[in-house]
Amino acid sequence: MMKAMRSFSLRLWLPLLVAFIAILVWLMMTWNEFQDFEPGLVADSQRLIMQDMANLQHEIERELSLDQGTEVESALTIRGGNAQYSSLVVIDDQGQILYSTQFALKGLQAVNTLPYFELQHFTALQKQNRPALFVKADDKFNVAYFPLTLARNKNEIRPLRTGALFLVYDYGLNLTVEKQALWRKSASFAWILAFAVLALFGLAHYYFYRPIQHLVATAQAFASGDTRVRSNISGRGELALLSQAFNEMGDQLNARDMQRDRVEKDLQESEKLHRSLIETTSAVAWELNLITKKFTYMGPQILTLTGFPVEQWTDYKFWEDRIVIEDRER
């Protein structure tokens, strides 16, 4: 026995399913974008810092070699106009601030003055003589230390005095702007996705829902007795094949109905002729079921012949009583 199968309303659940999948795709893509967003922004800001500080390092060392301290201050002032450069100073090997984007910091000790300045990193920089970058993720800052030659002996390559460029770069400003841009991008993608879903619903309605509704209406009309109704779905899809099979079934049923009508008509005519022959003859025709002892037919001539009506003769006991006793058993 075939197991019963359940169905559901495609018009209700299919749009909900597609919409759910679309929302899930949008959430996953947006989540992935935001997951990779801040690390990518930090990496971009570090590349920018490395490039800009390398240029500034070269520029400051050149100006200091020419005793152009004012040019160093000018170079720092230009970069100080960038809101992301929260702190930018030149520090000597004793930790004293020589030049800064903020004039009030000159001459002060960095370790007591500058936020995020750590003496162990500065000491390590002096020993290793290579840039160092640190991320303060909680505060959205990049902290950079760059080695700097402050003075050289004209007769020797070895520097007489070293220091460092110290930078606190606020990538949180970019973070806010880029997040807004990312949300705009996500919203644009959501609109595109919504338009695609609506277009999909439109196509599904035209090529799927409408043919199914037509098939349902045709089947209901067919079930109500109108076997002449036909489906008019065209194409090569499964619904078109189902429509074709439905129409073929209707044609076969119509042919069977027509054949049955012809047979019934022939039977009626044959019965009418048979009854006419029986009722016009002078003999009495009758039919008896030997198992049930009941007459199924008794000719009307019985009244003329015997004087007893048909209703009495159809009673088997009445019939039996009219037979000679000696002949009853036989």
N, C-alpha and C positions, 0 to 999 in steps of 0.2 A: 504494500500500500504506500502510495507516494505521500511523503511528509508534507503537511501544510506549510506554506510559505507566507511570510508577512511582508507587507509593503508600507510605504509612507507617502505623504503628499510631496511630490517633486516641486510643486509651485511654492510650497512653504519652506521645506528643509534645504533644497538645493541652493537657493539664494543665500540662506543663512550660512550654509557650509562654505560657499565660495567667499562670502564676506568675512567669515572667521579666518579662512586661510589667508586672504589678502591682508587683514589686520595683523595676523601672526607674522607674515613676511615683512611687513612694514616695521613692526616692533623689533624683529630680529636684526634687520639691516640697520635700524636706528641705534639699537643697542651695540652692535659691532662698531658702528662709526664712533660712538661715544667712548667705547672701551679703548679704542686705539687713538682717540683724539688727543688726550693730554700727553701721553708719551711721545706722540709724533710732534706735538707743538714744542715740547721740551727739547727734543732732538733738533728741530729746526732753529729754535732760539740759540742752542749751543753752537750750531754751525755758524750762525750769524755773529755770535760773540767771538768765536775763534778768528773769523775773518776780519772783523772790525778791530779787535784788540791787536791782532798781528800788524795791521796797518798803523794803528795808533802807536804801538810799541816802536815800530821803525821810525815813525815821524818824531816821537819824543826823543829818542836816542840821537837822531840827526840834529834836532834843534838844540839839545843840551850840549852836544859836541861843539856847537857854534856859539854857546853861551846865550842862546835865545830863549830865556825863561818866559818872556811874555808870549812867545809863539806857542809854548807848551800850554800856558793858561788859556790861550785862544782856542787851541785844539780841544781842550777839555770843555770849555764853555759851549762850543758848537754841539758837542755830544750831550751836554747837560740840558739842551733844549728838548731832548727826547725824554718823554715822561717815563719810558721804560728803564732808563738809566737812573735808578733810585740813588745809587752812590757810585762815584767814579773818582778815584784819588790816585796820586803817585806817592808811594811810601819809600823811605830810605831803609837801609839795612838795620837801623835801630828802631824801626816801627814808627818813625815820626812822619806826619803828613806834610809833604812838600808842596804839592799842588792839588787842587780840588775844584769840582764844579760849584762848591759852596765856599766862598771866601773865608767864612768864619771858622772853618776847620783847619786852616793852614797853621802849622806849628804844633798841633795837638798830637797826642799819642793815639794811634789807630785802635789799639786794643781797648782803650778806655772810651773811645768816641764812636766808632763805627759799628752799627748793628751787623751781626753775622761774621764779623772779623774774628778769626780764631788764630791764636798765636802759633799753635802746633802746625797748622797748614802753612803759615807764612814761613816758619822755620824749615819745614820740609821743602818748600819751594826754593829757599836759598841754597839748600844742599843739592837738590836734584836739578835745579836750573831748567825747569820745564813747566809749561802751563798746567794748571789744575782747575777742574770744574766740579762744583758740588751743587746738588739740587736740594732746595728746601721746599719739599712738596707741600707741606702743610700751609706755608705762607705764599706759595706760588712764586718763588724766587730762584734764580740761578746765581750762584756765587762763583766768581772767577778770580784766580791769581795768575798773573803773567810776570815772568822775570824781566827785569829792566836794568840796563847798564846806564848808570847815572854819570859816570866820568871815566875817562881812560887816560893812561899815560901815553903821550905822543910817541914815545920811543918803544913802547911795549904793547903787545896785543892784550895781555891780561888786564881786565878792568880794575881800576883802583877803588871804585865805589859801585855797589849794586843796590837794587831796590826792587820794587814791584808795582805793577798796576793792580789795583783792587777794584772790582766791579760787582755791584749788586744789581742784577737785571730782573725787573718785574715782568715776568711773562704772564702774570695774571691778567694784565690789561688786554693782551692779545687773546687770552683765554675767553674773556667775556665777549669780545668781538667775534672771535671764531665760533663760539657756541651759538651766537645769534645767527651767524651765517649757516652753521650746520642745521639749526632748526628750520631756517628758511629752505634749505636744500631738502630736508626731511619732509617739510610741508609740501614742497613742489612734487616730491616723489609720491606723497600720499594722494595729491590731486590726480597725478597721472595714473596711479593705481586705481583710484576710484573711477576715473573715466574708463579705464580698461575693463573694470568689473561691470560698469553700466553697459558698455558696448557688448560684453559677453552675455549679459542678461538679455539685451535686445536681440542678439543672434539666437540665443537659446529660446526666447519667446517665439520668434518667427519660425525657426526651423525645428523646434522640439515641442514646446508647450502647445502651440496651435494645432499641429498635426495630432498630438495625443488627445486633445480636447475633441477634435473632429472624429477621431476613432471611437472615443467613448460615446459621443452622441450618436454615431452611426450604429454602434453595438446596442445601445439602449433602444433605438428605434427598431432595430432588427429583433430584439428580444420581445418587444411589445407586439410583434406580429407582422410588421411591415418588411417582408422578405425581399421587396424590390429595391430597398434603399442600398446605395453603394457608396464606397469611399473614393475620394478623388485625389489622394495623395500621390504625387509623382516624384521621380528621382530614383537614386540608386541605394539609398540608405536602408537601414533595418525597418524603419517605419513604413517606407514605401513598399518593401517586401511584405510586411504584415498587412498593409492595405490590399495588396494584390491577392494574397492568400484569403483574406476576408471576402473579397469580391468573388473569387473562384468558389468559395464555400456557398455564397449566396446563389450563384448560378446553378450549382449542383442541387441545392435545396429547392429552388424554383422548378428545375426540371423534374425532380421527384414529385413535387406537389402537382405539377401538370399531369404526370403519368398516373398518380393516384386519383386525381379527379376524373381522368378518362376511364380508369378501371371502375370507380364507383358509379359513374354514369352508365357504363355497360352493364354492371350488376343490377342497377335499378331498372334498366330497360328489360333485362332478362327476367327479373323477378316480376315485373309488371306483366310481361307476356305469359309467364308461367301461371300467375294468379288468374289471368284472364281465361286461360285454357281450362284451369281447374274449376273455376266458378261458372263457366258456360256449359260444361258437360253435364249429362244426367247422372253420372255416377258420383258416389260420395268419396272424396279423397280425405284421408286422415293420417295423422302421424302420432305415434305413441312411443314414449321412452320406456323401454322394457325394464330399465333399472329402477327408475323413480316411479313407474306406474302412473305417469302423467301424460295427458294428451298435449302435444304442442301445437296441433292444428286439427280443426274439424271443418269439413266443407259445409257451406250453408244449405246444400241440397238435403241434408239430413232431416230438416224440418218438414220438407215436402214429402219425403219418403216415409218417415216414421211418425210424424206429428209431434215429435219432441224437439224443443229448441236446442241450439248448439251448446248453450250453457250447461244443460243437463248431461249431454253426451260427453262432455269433457271431464265429467266425474267418472273415474274408473269403476267405482262400485256400481254406479247406475248402469254402465256398460255391461259389467259382469252379470248383473241381475237380469239382463235382457237375453242372455245366452242360455240355451237349453241346458238343463243340469247335466245331462249325459255328455255334453260337448265341452263343458267348462274346463275340465282338466286338460283335454287335448288342445 
